[in-house]
Amino acid sequence: MPPGSDKREQRHIELLEVAREVLISMGLSGFSVEQVAKLSGYSRPTVYAHFGSKKAILDALAARNLEVGRGLMERAMTVEGTAREQAFALIFSYEVMARFHPEEFHLTELLGMPWVRVNLPKATAKAFSSMIEAYFDALHTQVEVAVSEGELELRPEMTTGNIVFHSLSMSYGIYTSIIKERIILGRSGSAEPWAEARAALQCYWDGIGWGGGRSQVEYDELAEQLLKKTFPELWLEAEMDKLRRESGIGAGSGTDSSQMAE
């Protein structure tokens, strides 16, 4: 490895993290090489030496976001079980992103905006759209399997696409409220918001007659099992954070500030 390459790689990562913060907090209109340089403490020439342009920074951010999103989705798709359990695993991977990678969760939202996506290279924009479509299609497949196997009987006013849309929209809205600490969340007095997000989803699925459900306690246990088995490094991060809180040391550097059992 060439001398100084480790230092350059670390600086590259630092600049990307600052760039992500700038894009999330200031939006595309406030996003610039100058702002990245200002907040990172590095000079403009240094930022340009790493990325070359504003669009190149956006491309690098999108590439890393794709890596995180695809990784979580692909791991969730390895989970076996009933159609409802596999659908739950897919949406749980979305929760995992919000809990452990909240900045990437916000970035996914921004990259999905048409006015941001048009600033990406065509190949990157297409790859991002394909990832979102693959996630929707994977969840849609499980709903269709549930229908074909008699686990779910569609009512006249329902379609499988509606169910996927409602499930994702509900979960997305609650996750966003949690990580953005919306006023409505504080007013609710919720002590275990992640568990309540799962409960809301299960209530919806129960309400439309999707059989094969479990009790809320069982779904909380399933969520913990999924985290431990499918995302072990994040389970360990949550466990260590929990131990630090219980010992009075305080929360660590992990991004999951909620109790693991939620």
TIBAMI-752299 format. One line per 10 residues: number of its first residue (from 1); for each residue z, y, x of N, C-alpha, C. Coordinates in nm, 4 decimals, padded with zeros to 6 digits. Example, Ala and Ser with C-alpha at 12.3 -4.5 7.8 and 13.67 -1.06 7.14 Angstrom:
REM residues 2
1> 00.7800,-00.5690,01.3190,00.7800,-00.4500,01.2300,00.7800,-00.3300,01.3200  00.7080,-00.2250,01.2850,00.7140,-00.1060,01.3670,00.7870,00.0030,01.2900
END
This chain:
REM residues 262
1> 00.0000,-00.1199,00.0844,00.0000,00.0000,00.0000,00.0000,00.1251,00.0881  -00.0906,00.2202,00.0664,-00.0989,00.3401,00.1490,00.0308,00.4189,00.1469  00.0645,00.4842,00.2599,00.1866,00.5662,00.2644,00.1852,00.6737,00.1563  00.2986,00.6895,00.0883,00.3103,00.7931,-00.0143,00.2593,00.7537,-00.1513  00.2018,00.6309,-00.1640,00.1454,00.5908,-00.2936,00.2533,00.5731,-00.3991  00.3703,00.5237,-00.3596,00.4812,00.5092,-00.4548,00.5229,00.6447,-00.5103  00.5321,00.7419,-00.4206,00.5722,00.8768,-00.4605,00.4687,00.9376,-00.5541  00.3401,00.9145,-00.5237,00.2335,00.9677,-00.6085,00.2372,00.9036,-00.7469  00.2613,00.7721,-00.7508,00.2677,00.7018,-00.8784,00.3845,00.7525,-00.9628  00.4986,00.7762,-00.8970,00.6149,00.8279,-00.9688,00.5867,00.9667,-01.0244
11> 00.5193,01.0488,-00.9450,00.4839,01.1836,-00.9917,00.3869,01.1763,-01.1084  00.2945,01.0820,-01.1016,00.1981,01.0618,-01.2102,00.2704,01.0293,-01.3408  00.3688,00.9406,-01.3333,00.4470,00.9023,-01.4510,00.5260,01.0213,-01.5043  00.5862,01.0978,-01.4138,00.6628,01.2158,-01.4539,00.5745,01.3154,-01.5273  00.4558,01.3371,-01.4750,00.3638,01.4326,-01.5383,00.3210,01.3843,-01.6765  00.2984,01.2549,-01.6899,00.2615,01.2004,-01.8209,00.3748,01.2176,-01.9214  00.4972,01.1963,-01.8780,00.6114,01.2112,-01.9686,00.6262,01.3557,-02.0137  00.6074,01.4482,-01.9205,00.6139,01.5901,-01.9568,00.4983,01.6261,-02.0498  00.3791,01.5753,-02.0197,00.2630,01.6029,-02.1035,00.2840,01.5522,-02.2459  00.3437,01.4354,-02.2581,00.3722,01.3806,-02.3907,00.4697,01.4703,-02.4657
21> 00.5713,01.5206,-02.3937,00.6697,01.6098,-02.4549,00.6033,01.7384,-02.5030  00.5145,01.7918,-02.4211,00.4440,01.9153,-02.4579,00.3585,01.8929,-02.5819  00.2834,01.7834,-02.5854,00.1952,01.7559,-02.6991,00.2751,01.7360,-02.8272  00.3868,01.6632,-02.8173,00.4686,01.6371,-02.9354,00.5343,01.7652,-02.9872  00.5868,01.8458,-02.8953,00.6630,01.9641,-02.9368,00.5746,02.0843,-02.9711  00.4588,02.0958,-02.9054,00.3770,02.2149,-02.9237,00.2448,02.1884,-02.9956  00.2116,02.0602,-03.0140,00.0863,02.0280,-03.0798,-00.0329,02.0520,-02.9880  -00.1501,02.0205,-03.0386,-00.2705,02.0334,-02.9565,-00.2987,02.1787,-02.9187  -00.2675,02.2717,-03.0094,-00.2966,02.4131,-02.9821,-00.2138,02.4673,-02.8656  -00.0946,02.4128,-02.8461,-00.0090,02.4603,-02.7367,-00.0147,02.3735,-02.6133
31> -00.0965,02.2695,-02.6196,-00.1061,02.1732,-02.5090,-00.2049,02.2242,-02.4044  -00.1585,02.2349,-02.2812,-00.2461,02.2833,-02.1745,-00.1958,02.2348,-02.0396  -00.2837,02.2385,-01.9414,-00.2448,02.2025,-01.8045,-00.1363,02.2980,-01.7566  -00.1484,02.4236,-01.7939,-00.0496,02.5243,-01.7521,00.0894,02.4908,-01.8036  00.0992,02.4493,-01.9313,00.2291,02.4142,-01.9879,00.2874,02.2897,-01.9203  00.2025,02.1923,-01.8917,00.2491,02.0707,-01.8235,00.3021,02.1070,-01.6855  00.2302,02.1930,-01.6151,00.2742,02.2352,-01.4823,00.4064,02.3121,-01.4905  00.4153,02.4021,-01.5864,00.5347,02.4850,-01.6013,00.6590,02.4014,-01.6292  00.6483,02.3073,-01.7229,00.7648,02.2279,-01.7608,00.7968,02.1174,-01.6608  00.6974,02.0730,-01.5865,00.7217,01.9656,-01.4898,00.7770,02.0179,-01.3576
41> 00.7523,02.1467,-01.3316,00.7956,02.2030,-01.2044,00.6944,02.1847,-01.0930  00.5820,02.1221,-01.1254,00.4753,02.1049,-01.0267,00.3717,02.2152,-01.0455  00.2913,02.2362,-00.9432,00.1888,02.3404,-00.9502,00.0690,02.2926,-01.0312  -00.0116,02.3884,-01.0764,-00.1344,02.3541,-01.1492,-00.2279,02.2686,-01.0641  -00.2469,02.3024,-00.9351,-00.3329,02.2173,-00.8520,-00.2831,02.0727,-00.8447  -00.1517,02.0545,-00.8467,-00.0972,01.9186,-00.8421,-00.1323,01.8431,-00.9699  -00.1172,01.9100,-01.0842,-00.1514,01.8460,-01.2120,-00.2995,01.8120,-01.2146  -00.3841,01.9060,-01.1696,-00.5284,01.8813,-01.1674,-00.5642,01.7695,-01.0702  -00.4887,01.7568,-00.9627,-00.5154,01.6504,-00.8654,-00.4922,01.5128,-00.9267  -00.4016,01.5060,-01.0234,-00.3712,01.3779,-01.0884,-00.4655,01.3496,-01.2045
51> -00.5041,01.4525,-01.2780,-00.5772,01.4286,-01.4031,-00.7134,01.4973,-01.4125  -00.7300,01.6094,-01.3477,-00.8608,01.6745,-01.3487,-00.8859,01.7697,-01.4630  -00.8307,01.7391,-01.5808,-00.8537,01.8259,-01.6966,-00.7537,01.7942,-01.8073  -00.7523,01.8817,-01.9070,-00.6670,01.8616,-02.0246,-00.7074,01.7343,-02.0983  -00.8374,01.7121,-02.1116,-00.8847,01.5926,-02.1818,-00.8462,01.4656,-02.1062  -00.8450,01.4733,-01.9745,-00.8073,01.3570,-01.8940,-00.6600,01.3224,-01.9161  -00.5777,01.4244,-01.9344,-00.4353,01.3993,-01.9630,-00.4218,01.3319,-02.0991  -00.4941,01.3834,-02.1979,-00.4914,01.3234,-02.3319,-00.5369,01.1777,-02.3265  -00.6397,01.1520,-02.2483,-00.6908,01.0161,-02.2352,-00.5853,00.9244,-02.1739  -00.5153,00.9728,-02.0724,-00.4114,00.8924,-02.0077,-00.2948,00.8661,-02.1028
61> -00.2587,00.9673,-02.1812,-00.1511,00.9500,-02.2799,-00.1906,00.8460,-02.3843  -00.3148,00.8546,-02.4310,-00.3623,00.7601,-02.5320,-00.3682,00.6187,-02.4766  -00.4089,00.6057,-02.3507,-00.4174,00.4733,-02.2886,-00.2793,00.4083,-02.2806  -00.1793,00.4869,-02.2443,-00.0444,00.4303,-02.2363,00.0091,00.3981,-02.3752  -00.0224,00.4831,-02.4724,00.0207,00.4578,-02.6088,-00.0424,00.3300,-02.6628  -00.1688,00.3090,-02.6309,-00.2371,00.1869,-02.6719,-00.1710,00.0639,-02.6104  -00.1326,00.0750,-02.4855,-00.0676,-00.0374,-02.4173,00.0633,-00.0751,-02.4860  00.1425,00.0263,-02.5211,00.2700,00.0007,-02.5889,00.2460,-00.0568,-02.7280  00.1593,00.0076,-02.8052,00.1337,-00.0361,-02.9421,00.0753,-00.1757,-02.9500  -00.0250,-00.2029,-02.8686,-00.0858,-00.3362,-02.8688,00.0137,-00.4431,-02.8261
71> 00.0934,-00.4100,-02.7257,00.1907,-00.5075,-02.6763,00.2896,-00.5493,-02.7841  00.3412,-00.4517,-02.8583,00.4371,-00.4822,-02.9646,00.3708,-00.5614,-03.0767  00.2498,-00.5194,-03.1163,00.1800,-00.5878,-03.2246,00.1468,-00.7316,-03.1862  00.0947,-00.7509,-03.0662,00.0555,-00.8851,-03.0240,00.1749,-00.9797,-03.0163  00.2876,-00.9282,-02.9743,00.4075,-01.0139,-02.9700,00.4542,-01.0481,-03.1112  00.4462,-00.9509,-03.2012,00.4873,-00.9770,-03.3396,00.3977,-01.0813,-03.4048  00.2712,-01.0844,-03.3656,00.1768,-01.1783,-03.4253,00.1990,-01.3223,-03.3794  00.2865,-01.3423,-03.2811,00.3166,-01.4789,-03.2363,00.4273,-01.5432,-03.3194  00.4931,-01.4635,-03.4040,00.6054,-01.5139,-03.4841,00.5534,-01.6097,-03.5915  00.6197,-01.7223,-03.6064,00.5821,-01.8211,-03.7073,00.6767,-01.8120,-03.8262
81> 00.6307,-01.8605,-03.9409,00.7132,-01.8588,-04.0614,00.6276,-01.8443,-04.1844  00.6908,-01.8123,-04.2964,00.6166,-01.7893,-04.4197,00.5359,-01.6616,-04.4063  00.4457,-01.6387,-04.5005,00.3647,-01.5165,-04.4977,00.4557,-01.3933,-04.5028  00.5584,-01.3998,-04.5830,00.6496,-01.2846,-04.5937,00.7249,-01.2629,-04.4634  00.7677,-01.3697,-04.3988,00.8391,-01.3562,-04.2720,00.7478,-01.3021,-04.1625  00.6215,-01.3453,-04.1635,00.5281,-01.2942,-04.0630,00.4928,-01.1476,-04.0902  00.4845,-01.1113,-04.2173,00.4619,-00.9710,-04.2524,00.5820,-00.8871,-04.2093  00.7007,-00.9415,-04.2298,00.8231,-00.8730,-04.1885,00.8228,-00.8520,-04.0379  00.7809,-00.9524,-03.9615,00.7765,-00.9414,-03.8157,00.6821,-00.8295,-03.7715  00.5692,-00.8175,-03.8395,00.4740,-00.7121,-03.8048,00.5333,-00.5735,-03.8289
91> 00.5967,-00.5553,-03.9431,00.6559,-00.4249,-03.9713,00.7779,-00.4014,-03.8819  00.8469,-00.5094,-03.8470,00.9603,-00.4952,-03.7553,00.9130,-00.4440,-03.6194  00.7922,-00.4825,-03.5765,00.7406,-00.4317,-03.4489,00.7210,-00.2809,-03.4553  00.6906,-00.2309,-03.5742,00.6774,-00.0866,-03.5973,00.8146,-00.0201,-03.5849  00.9158,-00.0878,-03.6396,01.0534,-00.0385,-03.6242,01.0933,-00.0360,-03.4775  01.0563,-00.1408,-03.4055,01.0894,-00.1498,-03.2632,01.0313,-00.0304,-03.1872  00.9071,00.0063,-03.2188,00.8488,00.1234,-03.1527,00.9296,00.2486,-03.1842  00.9669,00.2667,-03.3104,01.0424,00.3856,-03.3491,01.1803,00.3885,-03.2839  01.2457,00.2732,-03.2744,01.3808,00.2665,-03.2184,01.3838,00.2794,-03.0671  01.2946,00.2086,-02.9995,01.3002,00.2001,-02.8543,01.1964,00.2864,-02.7827
101> 01.0927,00.3257,-02.8536,00.9895,00.4117,-02.7949,00.9594,00.5272,-02.8906  01.0611,00.6069,-02.9271,01.0383,00.7117,-03.0276,00.9315,00.8128,-02.9879  00.9197,00.8416,-02.8563,00.8168,00.9362,-02.8139,00.6777,00.8786,-02.8389  00.6624,00.7480,-02.8139,00.5329,00.6850,-02.8389,00.5049,00.6762,-02.9894  00.6100,00.6596,-03.0684,00.5956,00.6596,-03.2146,00.5394,00.7945,-03.2609  00.5988,00.9028,-03.2086,00.5495,01.0370,-03.2430,00.4059,01.0552,-03.1943  00.3789,01.0056,-03.0736,00.2461,01.0220,-03.0156,00.1407,00.9468,-03.0966  00.1764,00.8282,-03.1449,00.0844,00.7524,-03.2296,00.0464,00.8332,-03.3527  00.1448,00.8999,-03.4093,00.1200,00.9853,-03.5262,00.0215,01.0966,-03.4911  00.0436,01.1619,-03.3771,-00.0437,01.2719,-03.3366,-00.1854,01.2243,-03.3060
111> -00.1954,01.1129,-03.2341,-00.3272,01.0615,-03.1972,-00.4074,01.0165,-03.3184  -00.3358,00.9894,-03.4274,-00.4046,00.9506,-03.5495,-00.4662,01.0669,-03.6239  -00.4289,01.1896,-03.5839,-00.4842,01.3086,-03.6494,-00.6283,01.3301,-03.6040  -00.7202,01.3514,-03.6979,-00.8619,01.3676,-03.6612,-00.8869,01.4765,-03.5585  -00.8142,01.5901,-03.5691,-00.8385,01.7017,-03.4781,-00.7872,01.6744,-03.3374  -00.6994,01.5745,-03.3225,-00.6561,01.5328,-03.1889,-00.7508,01.4256,-03.1361  -00.7856,01.3330,-03.2230,-00.8690,01.2198,-03.1820,-01.0071,01.2637,-03.1333  -01.0603,01.3727,-03.1901,-01.1939,01.4176,-03.1473,-01.1926,01.4711,-03.0047  -01.0745,01.4986,-02.9505,-01.0642,01.5470,-02.8139,-01.0511,01.4339,-02.7125  -01.0480,01.3112,-02.7615,-01.0411,01.1956,-02.6734,-01.1816,01.1469,-02.6400
121> -01.1974,01.0808,-02.5258,-01.3266,01.0161,-02.4987,-01.3588,00.9181,-02.6110  -01.4859,00.9019,-02.6414,-01.5253,00.8172,-02.7542,-01.4692,00.6760,-02.7439  -01.4712,00.6192,-02.6245,-01.4221,00.4825,-02.6062,-01.2729,00.4729,-02.6366  -01.1977,00.5734,-02.5935,-01.0534,00.5737,-02.6174,-01.0237,00.5932,-02.7657  -01.0934,00.6869,-02.8285,-01.0740,00.7112,-02.9715,-01.1061,00.5861,-03.0526  -01.2122,00.5166,-03.0138,-01.2500,00.3937,-03.0830,-01.1442,00.2852,-03.0627  -01.0920,00.2746,-02.9410,-00.9892,00.1742,-02.9116,-00.8624,00.2022,-02.9915  -00.8275,00.3302,-03.0045,-00.7083,00.3663,-03.0817,-00.7276,00.3312,-03.2286  -00.8424,00.3672,-03.2848,-00.8699,00.3350,-03.4247,-00.8701,00.1840,-03.4470  -00.9242,00.1110,-03.3511,-00.9298,-00.0345,-03.3622,-00.7894,-00.0958,-03.3628
131> -00.6982,-00.0376,-03.2840,-00.5619,-00.0881,-03.2821,-00.4941,-00.0704,-03.4181  -00.5094,00.0486,-03.4774,-00.4499,00.0760,-03.6076,-00.5105,-00.0162,-03.7140  -00.6414,-00.0332,-03.7080,-00.7093,-00.1206,-03.8039,-00.6653,-00.2658,-03.7880  -00.6461,-00.3101,-03.6633,-00.6034,-00.4474,-03.6375,-00.4639,-00.4716,-03.6933  -00.3784,-00.3706,-03.6812,-00.2419,-00.3826,-03.7346,-00.2459,-00.3941,-03.8866  -00.3235,-00.3061,-03.9498,-00.3378,-00.3095,-04.0957,-00.3955,-00.4440,-04.1398  -00.4999,-00.4892,-04.0703,-00.5660,-00.6146,-04.1073,-00.4729,-00.7353,-04.0917  -00.3902,-00.7343,-03.9863,-00.2973,-00.8458,-03.9651,-00.1964,-00.8531,-04.0792  -00.1464,-00.7367,-04.1213,-00.0516,-00.7330,-04.2321,-00.1215,-00.7703,-04.3630  -00.2439,-00.7220,-04.3788,-00.3219,-00.7522,-04.4982,-00.3473,-00.9022,-04.5096
141> -00.3724,-00.9670,-04.3962,-00.3956,-01.1112,-04.3959,-00.2745,-01.1859,-04.4494  -00.1547,-01.1442,-04.4099,-00.0333,-01.2116,-04.4561,-00.0125,-01.1933,-04.6064  -00.0477,-01.0761,-04.6584,-00.0369,-01.0542,-04.8028,-00.1367,-01.1448,-04.8758  -00.2572,-01.1558,-04.8232,-00.3577,-01.2427,-04.8851,-00.3166,-01.3890,-04.8788  -00.2555,-01.4295,-04.7674,-00.2060,-01.5674,-04.7555,-00.0978,-01.5925,-04.8601  -00.0102,-01.4937,-04.8784,00.0965,-01.5075,-04.9776,00.0386,-01.5272,-05.1177  -00.0686,-01.4551,-05.1479,-00.1341,-01.4690,-05.2784,-00.1987,-01.6062,-05.2911  -00.2712,-01.6467,-05.1896,-00.3440,-01.7742,-05.1958,-00.2503,-01.8943,-05.2017  -00.1322,-01.8813,-05.1438,-00.0366,-01.9920,-05.1427,00.0623,-01.9856,-05.2581  00.0456,-01.8897,-05.3482,00.1325,-01.8792,-05.4645,00.2668,-01.8159,-05.4375
151> 00.2824,-01.7564,-05.3196,00.4077,-01.6900,-05.2841,00.4174,-01.5543,-05.3535  00.3008,-01.4986,-05.3855,00.2932,-01.3675,-05.4498,00.1840,-01.3707,-05.5559  00.2203,-01.3324,-05.6782,00.1219,-01.3241,-05.7860,00.0932,-01.1778,-05.8145  -00.0322,-01.1378,-05.7926,-00.0679,-00.9980,-05.8108,-00.0660,-00.9585,-05.9577  -00.0054,-00.8458,-05.9873,-00.0110,-00.7900,-06.1215,-00.1455,-00.7184,-06.1375  -00.1875,-00.6952,-06.2610,-00.3193,-00.6321,-06.2839,-00.3374,-00.4999,-06.2104  -00.2284,-00.4238,-06.1996,-00.2413,-00.2908,-06.1385,-00.2303,-00.2937,-05.9857  -00.2076,-00.4110,-05.9276,-00.1866,-00.4211,-05.7836,-00.3085,-00.4785,-05.7120  -00.3245,-00.4384,-05.5867,-00.4214,-00.5015,-05.4978,-00.3489,-00.5329,-05.3676  -00.4030,-00.6227,-05.2897,-00.3391,-00.6549,-05.1616,-00.3385,-00.5318,-05.0706
161> -00.4439,-00.4520,-05.0772,-00.4489,-00.3302,-04.9960,-00.3407,-00.2314,-05.0351  -00.3149,-00.2190,-05.1666,-00.2072,-00.1307,-05.2137,-00.0728,-00.1726,-05.1553  -00.0473,-00.3024,-05.1548,00.0812,-00.3540,-05.1065,00.1005,-00.3222,-04.9589  -00.0049,-00.3392,-04.8810,00.0033,-00.3060,-04.7386,00.0285,-00.1569,-04.7202  -00.0462,-00.0754,-04.7929,-00.0309,00.0700,-04.7823,00.1098,00.1134,-04.8212  00.1602,00.0628,-04.9326,00.2948,00.0997,-04.9769,00.4006,00.0553,-04.8758  00.3857,-00.0645,-04.8231,00.4837,-00.1183,-04.7279,00.4884,-00.0344,-04.6005  00.3712,-00.0009,-04.5490,00.3652,00.0777,-04.4265,00.4103,00.2216,-04.4491  00.3685,00.2802,-04.5594,00.4050,00.4192,-04.5878,00.5555,00.4338,-04.6055  00.6168,00.3400,-04.6770,00.7609,00.3441,-04.6971,00.8340,00.3330,-04.5645
171> 00.7950,00.2360,-04.4844,00.8615,00.2147,-04.3564,00.8401,00.3331,-04.2632  00.7168,00.3817,-04.2576,00.6856,00.4959,-04.1707,00.7700,00.6177,-04.2083  00.7795,00.6450,-04.3373,00.8564,00.7613,-04.3821,01.0030,00.7523,-04.3442  01.0619,00.6343,-04.3614,01.2034,00.6179,-04.3278,01.2240,00.6249,-04.1774  01.1372,00.5594,-04.1003,01.1510,00.5634,-03.9543,01.1405,00.7061,-03.9029  01.0463,00.7819,-03.9597,01.0288,00.9201,-03.9174,01.1531,01.0026,-03.9482  01.2120,00.9806,-04.0647,01.3340,01.0527,-04.1011,01.4487,01.0191,-04.0066  01.4563,00.8936,-03.9660,01.5641,00.8515,-03.8768,01.5504,00.9172,-03.7401  01.4336,00.9024,-03.6776,01.4226,00.9501,-03.5396,01.4087,01.1017,-03.5303  01.3694,01.1663,-03.6400,01.3640,01.3127,-03.6396,01.4914,01.3732,-03.6965
181> 01.5847,01.2862,-03.7357,01.7146,01.3289,-03.7882,01.6982,01.4318,-03.9001  01.6172,01.3940,-03.9953,01.5926,01.4831,-04.1090,01.7219,01.5113,-04.1858  01.7268,01.6269,-04.2505,01.8455,01.6672,-04.3275,01.8780,01.5646,-04.4349  01.7742,01.5109,-04.4993,01.7967,01.4155,-04.6079,01.8704,01.2912,-04.5591  01.8471,01.2534,-04.4322,01.9174,01.1383,-04.3766,02.0658,01.1682,-04.3625  02.0969,01.2883,-04.3146,02.2373,01.3271,-04.3010,02.3073,01.3359,-04.4357  02.2365,01.3853,-04.5362,02.2942,01.3975,-04.6695,02.3207,01.2613,-04.7322  02.2446,01.1613,-04.6908,02.2607,01.0283,-04.7504,02.3871,00.9587,-04.7032  02.4425,01.0038,-04.5907,02.5624,00.9401,-04.5368,02.5363,00.8004,-04.4842  02.4125,00.7748,-04.4473,02.3739,00.6419,-04.4017,02.4344,00.6111,-04.2652
191> 02.5079,00.4993,-04.2584,02.5688,00.4571,-04.1320,02.4787,00.3609,-04.0566  02.3937,00.2902,-04.1279,02.3053,00.1922,-04.0651,02.1619,00.2133,-04.1153  02.0977,00.3209,-04.0721,01.9658,00.3565,-04.1271,01.8570,00.2524,-04.1031  01.8579,00.1859,-03.9876,01.7530,00.0869,-03.9618,01.7674,-00.0317,-04.0574  01.8907,-00.0747,-04.0799,01.9139,-00.1845,-04.1745,01.8735,-00.1429,-04.3152  01.8995,-00.0175,-04.3499,01.8644,00.0298,-04.4830,01.7130,00.0441,-04.5000  01.6437,00.0734,-04.3902,01.4975,00.0767,-04.3956,01.4444,-00.0620,-04.4285  01.5021,-00.1632,-04.3661,01.4608,-00.3012,-04.3946,01.4958,-00.3388,-04.5375  01.6121,-00.2942,-04.5835,01.6552,-00.3259,-04.7202,01.5586,-00.2650,-04.8220  01.5126,-00.1428,-04.7966,01.4187,-00.0775,-04.8876,01.2884,-00.1562,-04.8966
201> 01.2421,-00.2045,-04.7817,01.1185,-00.2835,-04.7805,01.1362,-00.4136,-04.8580  01.2499,-00.4801,-04.8367,01.2747,-00.6061,-04.9068,01.2885,-00.5841,-05.0574  01.3502,-00.4719,-05.0951,01.3614,-00.4407,-05.2389,01.2233,-00.4223,-05.3015  01.1344,-00.3571,-05.2273,00.9976,-00.3375,-05.2776,00.9283,-00.4725,-05.2923  00.9362,-00.5550,-05.1913,00.8701,-00.6849,-05.1972,00.9300,-00.7729,-05.3072  01.0627,-00.7692,-05.3213,01.1256,-00.8445,-05.4308,01.0770,-00.7915,-05.5658  01.0663,-00.6591,-05.5747,01.0290,-00.5955,-05.7006,00.8887,-00.6293,-05.7473  00.7977,-00.6541,-05.6523,00.6612,-00.6885,-05.6928,00.6446,-00.8400,-05.7087  00.7558,-00.9121,-05.6913,00.7519,-01.0558,-05.7144,00.7068,-01.1393,-05.5961  00.7229,-01.0844,-05.4753,00.6869,-01.1616,-05.3556,00.7994,-01.2596,-05.3256
211> 00.7754,-01.3844,-05.3535,00.8789,-01.4867,-05.3366,00.9059,-01.5190,-05.1914  01.0043,-01.6037,-05.1708,01.0404,-01.6441,-05.0349,01.1329,-01.5484,-04.9658  01.1927,-01.4584,-05.0441,01.2824,-01.3610,-04.9846,01.4165,-01.4199,-04.9455  01.4907,-01.3436,-04.8688,01.6243,-01.3827,-04.8253,01.7230,-01.2761,-04.8705  01.8510,-01.3005,-04.8464,01.9501,-01.1968,-04.8723,01.9383,-01.0921,-04.7620  01.9964,-00.9739,-04.7863,01.9874,-00.8689,-04.6856,02.0558,-00.9109,-04.5560  02.1674,-00.9817,-04.5680,02.2371,-01.0305,-04.4485,02.1450,-01.1223,-04.3688  02.0720,-01.2084,-04.4394,01.9806,-01.3007,-04.3716,01.8667,-01.2259,-04.3033  01.8192,-01.1181,-04.3674,01.7117,-01.0416,-04.3045,01.7628,-00.9636,-04.1836  01.8854,-00.9164,-04.1890,01.9436,-00.8501,-04.0720,01.9570,-00.9493,-03.9571
221> 01.9957,-01.0722,-03.9900,02.0067,-01.1765,-03.8875,01.8689,-01.2102,-03.8315  01.7676,-01.2142,-03.9192,01.6318,-01.2418,-03.8747,01.5830,-01.1310,-03.7821  01.6157,-01.0060,-03.8160,01.5743,-00.8934,-03.7324,01.6353,-00.9053,-03.5930  01.7623,-00.9443,-03.5875,01.8273,-00.9593,-03.4571,01.7651,-01.0751,-03.3795  01.7338,-01.1832,-03.4493,01.6692,-01.2980,-03.3838,01.5314,-01.2597,-03.3306  01.4566,-01.1827,-03.4106,01.3245,-01.1374,-03.3670,01.3350,-01.0502,-03.2428  01.4318,-00.9604,-03.2435,01.4493,-00.8715,-03.1299,01.4833,-00.9520,-03.0047  01.5728,-01.0496,-03.0204,01.6177,-01.1285,-02.9056,01.5086,-01.2201,-02.8519  01.4327,-01.2819,-02.9417,01.3330,-01.3799,-02.9006,01.1977,-01.3189,-02.8671  01.1554,-01.2226,-02.9458,01.0208,-01.1668,-02.9312,01.0166,-01.0446,-02.8404
231> 01.1258,-00.9675,-02.8382,01.1330,-00.8480,-02.7538,01.2606,-00.8543,-02.6701  01.2761,-00.9558,-02.5849,01.4033,-00.9808,-02.5157,01.4517,-00.8662,-02.4284  01.3595,-00.7958,-02.3618,01.4034,-00.6868,-02.2742,01.4616,-00.5715,-02.3558  01.4125,-00.5528,-02.4783,01.4663,-00.4477,-02.5645,01.5977,-00.4918,-02.6276  01.6078,-00.6206,-02.6579,01.7351,-00.6737,-02.7078,01.8433,-00.6535,-02.6030  01.8107,-00.6810,-02.4757,01.9080,-00.6634,-02.3678,01.9460,-00.5167,-02.3537  01.8490,-00.4285,-02.3660,01.8753,-00.2852,-02.3588,01.9723,-00.2434,-02.4694  01.9479,-00.2915,-02.5910,02.0350,-00.2579,-02.7039,02.1740,-00.3168,-02.6848  02.1799,-00.4388,-02.6332,02.3087,-00.5041,-02.6117,02.3916,-00.4301,-02.5068  02.3269,-00.3893,-02.3993,02.3972,-00.3160,-02.2946,02.4460,-00.1808,-02.3465
241> 02.3640,-00.1154,-02.4279,02.4026,00.0134,-02.4852,02.5225,-00.0032,-02.5777  02.5209,-00.1129,-02.6534,02.6320,-00.1424,-02.7433,02.7601,-00.1648,-02.6646  02.7530,-00.2390,-02.5554,02.8699,-00.2662,-02.4721,02.9245,-00.1381,-02.4097  02.8342,-00.0487,-02.3680,02.8780,00.0779,-02.3097,02.9541,00.1618,-02.4116  02.9047,00.1639,-02.5342,02.9734,00.2406,-02.6387,03.1095,00.1816,-02.6689  03.1144,00.0498,-02.6803,03.2398,-00.0166,-02.7129,03.3440,00.0000,-02.6028  03.2981,00.0119,-02.4787,03.3908,00.0267,-02.3659,03.4312,00.1723,-02.3439  03.3667,00.2628,-02.4196,03.4009,00.4042,-02.4079,03.3276,00.4747,-02.2968  03.2327,00.4055,-02.2327,03.1587,00.4667,-02.1235,03.0558,00.5652,-02.1773  03.0074,00.5372,-02.2963,02.9057,00.6232,-02.3570,02.7713,00.5567,-02.3523
251> 02.6814,00.6073,-02.4331,02.5480,00.5480,-02.4405,02.4752,00.5646,-02.3098  02.3937,00.4663,-02.2769,02.3164,00.4697,-02.1530,02.1864,00.5426,-02.1724  02.0930,00.5092,-02.0859,01.9641,00.5788,-02.0896,01.8674,00.5187,-02.1888  01.9076,00.4086,-02.2544,01.8187,00.3438,-02.3499,01.7889,00.4352,-02.4679  01.6774,00.4130,-02.5290,01.6356,00.5006,-02.6383,01.6925,00.4586,-02.7722  01.7478,00.3354,-02.7804,01.8003,00.2895,-02.9085,01.9428,00.3366,-02.9234  01.9639,00.4392,-03.0017,02.0974,00.4966,-03.0181,02.1722,00.4356,-03.1364  02.1111,00.3406,-03.2048,02.1755,00.2764,-03.3184,02.2343,00.1442,-03.2778  02.3209,00.0924,-03.3607,02.3786,-00.0369,-03.3316,02.2723,-00.1438,-03.3450  02.2764,-00.2405,-03.2549,02.1739,-00.3441,-03.2512,02.1697,-00.4220,-03.3801
261> 02.2829,-00.4411,-03.4440,02.2870,-00.5258,-03.5651,02.2347,-00.4550,-03.6870  02.2024,-00.3269,-03.6733,02.1518,-00.2544,-03.7914,02.0257,-00.3167,-03.8443
END
